[in-house]
Amino acid sequence: MAKDHYSALGVPRTAKPDEIQRAYRKLARKYHPDVNREPDAADKFKEIGEAYDTLSDPETRARYDRFGADFRQYAGSGAGPGGGGSRWGSGGPRPGPPPGPRPGRGPYGNAHVDMGGDVDWEDLLGGWFRQQAGGPAQGADHEAELWLTLEEAVRGGKRTVRLAQPDGETRNYDVDVPAGVLDGQRIRLAGEGAVGREGGPPGDLLLTVRIQPDSRYRLKGRDIYFDLPVTPSEAALGSKIKAKAPAGPVTITVPDGSSSGRRLRLRGQGMPNPRGLPGNLYAEIKIMAPPSLSKEERRLYEELASISNFNPREDR
C-alpha cells in the first residue's frame, strides 16, 4: 500500500475535492478487478479506494494532512478511533469485494458475461458502494450479453432470453428489443438483478447487445452496406433489381452505365434511430461475368466486342 494517499491518486496535496473525485474515478475504471486482469489490479484498486476514502472526507483528510499515515490514531472531535466520519463507516481500509455477485459480473453460469465496451460506471461502482453501507441496500446489478442478428437489431421485437441461475436452474426473461439497437448498447430489465439486502430493492439485469458479424452486410454507425451483384448487361443498360435487406426486400434502380464499386443510396433504409434520423442503406455494385457461356451467348458477346469502342483502360 502506498504511504501517501495523494501519490496513490496522482494529485497534489492542494487538490480540490472535485479533482480528487475525478482522479479516483479515472483510476477506479482502470484498476477495477472486473476489468483489469493484471495480478496487482485488486491491490491497486484497494489502495486508491483507501486513498479516496481518506481524502474525500474533509475531517479525515485534515487529520491525514496533519498526522500522516498514522492519522487514525489521532481521533478528531466527534470521531471515534479508527477514523469515524468516513463514508464507509469503519473508516479503515476499503474492504474487498462483497460476497455474492459483484456488480458487473452476474451469476449466470452459462451466459457469456462480459463487461463489454460500454460500462455504466455509476452502476458498477455505485452498486458496489451501496453494498458497503449498513441497513437496507439495493441488490447488485447483474449483467449478461444478448446476441442478435443484424435483422433482429434492425427490426427489434420481443425475445426470450434463457439464463442459468446461481442454483443451477434456468429462467426465461422476456425482453423488448427496440428497433435500431446498436452493438454495445444495454437493455435494462428493472428489478431482475440480485435480491436487496435487509428489505432493499432488487438490482437490475443489464443486457449488453452484441450484433453478430454477417458476411452479407457491413454496419457503420447506423448505415448498412452490402454488395449488389449485377450482370454486365444490367450494369450497361440499367435495371431495377430486387434484393434482400435487413429490414426486408427492397427494389434498387441501377442506372445505366454503372461500374463495379458504384454506391447506390437508399435513404433512411438503414438502421432505425429511436432518437433521430435513421441510417441509410448502401448497395455497392459488383459486376459479375457469367462463369460459362452458351454458343449463342459467346457469339453475341463476340459481336458486341467487335462493334464496341469502349476501352475502360483508355485513361489509365
C-alpha positions as CSV (number, residue, x, y, z in Angstrom):
1,M,0.0,0.0,0.0
2,A,1.2,3.5,-0.8
3,K,2.1,5.6,2.2
4,D,1.0,8.7,0.5
5,H,-2.6,8.8,-0.4
6,Y,-2.1,11.8,-2.7
7,S,0.5,9.9,-4.7
8,A,-1.8,7.0,-4.9
9,L,-4.4,9.2,-6.6
10,G,-1.8,11.2,-8.6
11,V,-3.0,14.5,-7.2
12,P,-1.1,17.3,-5.4
13,R,-1.8,18.0,-1.7
14,T,-3.6,21.1,-2.7
15,A,-6.1,19.2,-4.9
16,K,-9.7,20.3,-4.6
17,P,-12.4,17.8,-3.8
18,D,-13.6,17.6,-7.4
19,E,-10.0,16.9,-8.6
20,I,-9.7,14.1,-6.1
21,Q,-13.0,12.6,-7.2
22,R,-12.1,12.8,-10.9
23,A,-8.7,11.2,-10.2
24,Y,-10.3,8.4,-8.2
25,R,-13.0,7.6,-10.8
26,K,-10.4,7.5,-13.5
27,L,-8.2,5.1,-11.6
28,A,-11.2,3.0,-10.4
29,R,-12.1,2.5,-14.0
30,K,-8.6,1.4,-14.8
31,Y,-8.0,-0.9,-11.9
32,H,-11.4,-2.4,-11.1
33,P,-10.8,-6.1,-10.7
34,D,-13.7,-6.9,-13.0
35,V,-12.0,-5.1,-15.9
36,N,-8.2,-5.2,-15.2
37,R,-6.8,-8.7,-15.2
38,E,-3.3,-7.6,-14.1
39,P,-2.2,-9.5,-10.9
40,D,-1.8,-6.3,-8.9
41,A,-5.1,-4.7,-10.0
42,A,-7.0,-5.7,-7.0
43,D,-4.4,-4.3,-4.6
44,K,-4.1,-1.2,-6.6
45,F,-7.9,-0.8,-6.6
46,K,-7.9,-1.2,-2.8
47,E,-5.1,1.3,-2.5
48,I,-6.8,4.0,-4.4
49,G,-10.0,3.2,-2.6
50,E,-8.4,3.8,0.7
51,A,-6.8,7.0,-0.5
52,Y,-10.1,8.3,-1.8
53,D,-11.9,7.1,1.4
54,T,-9.5,9.3,3.4
55,L,-9.2,12.3,1.2
56,S,-12.8,12.6,0.1
57,D,-13.9,13.3,3.7
58,P,-12.8,16.8,4.9
59,E,-12.3,15.7,8.5
60,T,-10.2,12.6,7.8
61,R,-8.3,14.5,5.2
62,A,-7.4,17.2,7.7
63,R,-6.2,14.6,10.2
64,Y,-4.2,12.8,7.5
65,D,-2.6,16.1,6.4
66,R,-1.6,16.8,10.0
67,F,-0.6,13.4,11.3
68,G,0.3,11.5,8.1
69,A,-0.1,7.7,7.7
70,D,-0.8,7.3,11.5
71,F,-3.7,9.8,11.4
72,R,-6.2,7.2,12.5
73,Q,-4.6,7.0,15.9
74,Y,-5.5,10.7,16.5
75,A,-9.2,10.8,16.6
76,G,-10.7,14.2,15.9
77,S,-13.6,15.8,17.6
78,G,-16.7,13.6,17.3
79,A,-14.8,10.8,15.5
80,G,-14.1,7.6,17.2
81,P,-10.9,5.5,16.9
82,G,-10.4,4.1,13.5
83,G,-11.4,7.2,11.7
84,G,-15.1,7.8,12.2
85,G,-16.8,10.1,9.8
86,S,-15.7,8.1,6.8
87,R,-18.4,7.4,4.2
88,W,-17.5,3.7,4.6
89,G,-18.5,3.5,8.2
90,S,-15.4,1.8,9.6
91,G,-13.0,4.3,8.1
92,G,-10.4,1.6,7.7
93,P,-9.0,0.2,4.6
94,R,-11.7,-0.3,1.9
95,P,-12.9,-3.9,2.2
96,G,-12.6,-6.2,-0.7
97,P,-15.5,-7.0,-3.0
98,P,-18.6,-8.1,-1.0
99,P,-19.6,-11.7,-1.0
100,G,-22.0,-12.9,-3.7
101,P,-22.4,-11.4,-7.2
102,R,-20.3,-8.4,-7.8
103,P,-21.5,-5.5,-9.8
104,G,-20.8,-6.0,-13.4
105,R,-20.3,-9.8,-13.1
106,G,-23.5,-11.6,-13.0
107,P,-24.0,-15.1,-11.6
108,Y,-25.4,-16.6,-14.8
109,G,-23.2,-19.6,-15.3
110,N,-24.0,-20.5,-18.9
111,A,-24.3,-16.9,-20.1
112,H,-21.4,-15.1,-21.7
113,V,-20.9,-12.5,-19.1
114,D,-18.6,-9.7,-20.2
115,M,-18.1,-6.1,-19.2
116,G,-18.2,-5.1,-22.8
117,G,-17.1,-1.7,-24.0
118,D,-20.0,0.4,-22.8
119,V,-19.7,0.3,-19.0
120,D,-22.1,2.3,-16.8
121,W,-19.7,3.1,-14.1
122,E,-22.3,4.7,-12.0
123,D,-24.0,1.4,-11.9
124,L,-20.8,-0.5,-11.5
125,L,-19.3,1.4,-8.7
126,G,-22.5,2.8,-7.3
127,G,-24.0,-0.7,-6.8
128,W,-20.9,-1.8,-5.0
129,F,-20.8,1.2,-2.8
130,R,-24.4,0.6,-1.8
131,Q,-23.4,-2.8,-0.7
132,Q,-20.9,-1.4,1.8
133,A,-23.3,0.8,3.7
134,G,-25.4,-0.6,6.6
135,G,-29.1,-1.1,6.6
136,P,-31.3,-1.8,3.6
137,A,-29.4,-1.8,0.3
138,Q,-30.3,-2.3,-3.3
139,G,-29.2,-5.6,-4.7
140,A,-26.3,-5.7,-7.2
141,D,-27.0,-5.3,-10.9
142,H,-26.3,-8.4,-13.0
143,E,-25.0,-8.4,-16.5
144,A,-25.2,-10.7,-19.5
145,E,-24.8,-10.4,-23.2
146,L,-27.7,-10.5,-25.7
147,W,-26.6,-11.6,-29.2
148,L,-28.7,-10.5,-32.1
149,T,-28.6,-10.9,-35.9
150,L,-28.4,-7.7,-37.8
151,E,-32.0,-8.3,-38.9
152,E,-33.1,-8.7,-35.3
153,A,-31.4,-5.5,-34.3
154,V,-33.0,-3.6,-37.2
155,R,-36.5,-4.8,-36.7
156,G,-36.5,-5.1,-32.9
157,G,-39.3,-7.1,-31.2
158,K,-39.7,-9.5,-28.4
159,R,-37.0,-12.0,-27.5
160,T,-36.9,-14.6,-24.8
161,V,-33.6,-15.0,-23.1
162,R,-32.8,-18.1,-21.1
163,L,-30.2,-17.7,-18.3
164,A,-28.9,-20.0,-15.7
165,Q,-29.4,-19.1,-12.1
166,P,-27.0,-19.5,-9.2
167,D,-28.9,-22.6,-8.0
168,G,-28.4,-24.3,-11.4
169,E,-32.0,-23.7,-12.5
170,T,-32.7,-21.7,-15.6
171,R,-35.1,-18.9,-16.1
172,N,-36.6,-17.2,-19.1
173,Y,-36.7,-13.4,-19.4
174,D,-39.0,-11.6,-21.9
175,V,-37.0,-8.8,-23.5
176,D,-38.4,-6.0,-25.6
177,V,-35.6,-5.2,-28.1
178,P,-36.0,-1.7,-29.5
179,A,-35.7,-1.4,-33.3
180,G,-32.3,0.1,-34.2
181,V,-30.4,-1.1,-31.1
182,L,-26.7,-0.9,-31.7
183,D,-23.8,-3.1,-30.6
184,G,-22.7,-2.2,-27.1
185,Q,-26.0,-0.6,-26.0
186,R,-27.6,-2.0,-23.0
187,I,-31.2,-3.1,-22.2
188,R,-32.2,-2.8,-18.6
189,L,-34.6,-5.2,-17.0
190,A,-35.6,-3.4,-13.8
191,G,-35.7,-5.5,-10.7
192,E,-34.3,-8.7,-12.2
193,G,-30.9,-8.4,-10.5
194,A,-29.8,-9.6,-7.1
195,V,-32.1,-9.5,-4.2
196,G,-31.7,-6.4,-2.0
197,R,-30.3,-6.6,1.5
198,E,-32.5,-6.1,4.5
199,G,-35.6,-5.2,2.5
200,G,-33.8,-3.1,0.0
201,P,-35.0,-3.1,-3.6
202,P,-33.5,-5.7,-6.0
203,G,-30.9,-4.8,-8.6
204,D,-31.4,-4.8,-12.3
205,L,-30.4,-7.1,-15.1
206,L,-28.4,-5.3,-17.7
207,L,-28.2,-7.0,-21.2
208,T,-25.4,-5.7,-23.4
209,V,-26.4,-6.1,-27.0
210,R,-23.9,-7.8,-29.3
211,I,-24.7,-7.9,-33.1
212,Q,-23.4,-11.0,-34.8
213,P,-21.0,-10.5,-37.7
214,D,-22.7,-11.0,-41.0
215,S,-20.8,-11.7,-44.2
216,R,-23.6,-10.1,-46.3
217,Y,-23.8,-6.7,-44.5
218,R,-21.4,-4.1,-43.1
219,L,-22.7,-1.9,-40.4
220,K,-21.0,1.5,-40.0
221,G,-22.8,3.6,-37.4
222,R,-26.4,3.4,-38.5
223,D,-25.6,3.0,-42.2
224,I,-25.7,-0.5,-43.7
225,Y,-23.6,-1.5,-46.7
226,F,-23.9,-4.6,-48.9
227,D,-22.7,-5.8,-52.3
228,L,-25.2,-5.9,-55.1
229,P,-24.1,-8.4,-57.8
230,V,-25.3,-7.4,-61.3
231,T,-24.8,-8.8,-64.8
232,P,-22.8,-6.9,-67.4
233,S,-26.0,-6.1,-69.3
234,E,-27.8,-4.9,-66.1
235,A,-24.9,-2.6,-65.4
236,A,-24.6,-1.3,-69.0
237,L,-28.3,-0.9,-69.8
238,G,-29.6,-0.1,-66.3
239,S,-32.2,-2.1,-64.5
240,K,-34.4,-2.5,-61.4
241,I,-33.2,-5.2,-59.1
242,K,-34.9,-6.8,-56.1
243,A,-32.5,-7.5,-53.2
244,K,-32.7,-8.7,-49.7
245,A,-32.0,-6.1,-47.0
246,P,-32.0,-6.5,-43.2
247,A,-35.4,-4.8,-42.9
248,G,-36.9,-6.8,-45.8
249,P,-36.9,-6.9,-49.6
250,V,-36.0,-3.7,-51.5
251,T,-36.1,-2.7,-55.1
252,I,-33.0,-0.9,-56.3
253,T,-32.7,1.1,-59.5
254,V,-29.4,0.6,-61.2
255,P,-28.6,3.5,-63.5
256,D,-27.3,2.6,-67.0
257,G,-23.5,2.7,-67.4
258,S,-22.8,1.7,-63.8
259,S,-19.5,0.2,-62.9
260,S,-18.3,-2.0,-60.0
261,G,-17.9,0.0,-56.8
262,R,-20.7,2.4,-57.6
263,R,-22.6,3.1,-54.4
264,L,-26.4,3.5,-54.6
265,R,-28.1,5.0,-51.6
266,L,-31.5,4.1,-50.2
267,R,-32.1,7.0,-47.9
268,G,-33.4,6.1,-44.5
269,Q,-33.5,2.4,-45.0
270,G,-30.5,1.6,-42.8
271,M,-30.6,1.1,-39.0
272,P,-33.6,2.8,-37.4
273,N,-32.9,5.5,-34.9
274,P,-35.4,6.0,-32.0
275,R,-33.9,9.4,-31.2
276,G,-33.3,10.8,-34.7
277,L,-32.8,10.2,-38.3
278,P,-32.4,6.6,-39.4
279,G,-29.3,5.4,-41.2
280,N,-29.1,4.8,-44.9
281,L,-28.8,1.6,-46.9
282,Y,-26.0,1.5,-49.5
283,A,-25.8,-1.1,-52.3
284,E,-22.4,-1.3,-53.8
285,I,-22.5,-2.6,-57.4
286,K,-20.4,-5.6,-58.2
287,I,-20.5,-6.6,-61.9
288,M,-20.3,-10.4,-62.3
289,A,-19.4,-12.1,-65.5
290,P,-21.1,-15.4,-66.5
291,P,-18.9,-18.3,-65.4
292,S,-19.7,-20.1,-68.7
293,L,-21.3,-19.1,-72.0
294,S,-23.6,-20.9,-74.3
295,K,-22.6,-20.8,-78.0
296,E,-25.2,-18.2,-78.7
297,E,-24.1,-16.1,-75.8
298,R,-20.5,-16.3,-76.8
299,R,-21.4,-15.3,-80.4
300,L,-23.3,-12.2,-79.1
301,Y,-20.5,-11.2,-76.8
302,E,-18.0,-11.5,-79.6
303,E,-20.3,-9.5,-81.9
304,L,-20.6,-6.8,-79.1
305,A,-16.9,-6.7,-78.7
306,S,-16.3,-6.3,-82.4
307,I,-18.6,-3.2,-82.7
308,S,-17.9,-1.6,-79.3
309,N,-15.3,1.1,-79.0
310,F,-15.4,1.2,-75.2
311,N,-12.0,0.9,-73.6
312,P,-12.0,1.1,-69.7
313,R,-8.2,1.4,-69.7
314,E,-8.0,4.3,-72.1
315,D,-7.4,7.0,-69.5
316,R,-5.2,4.9,-67.2
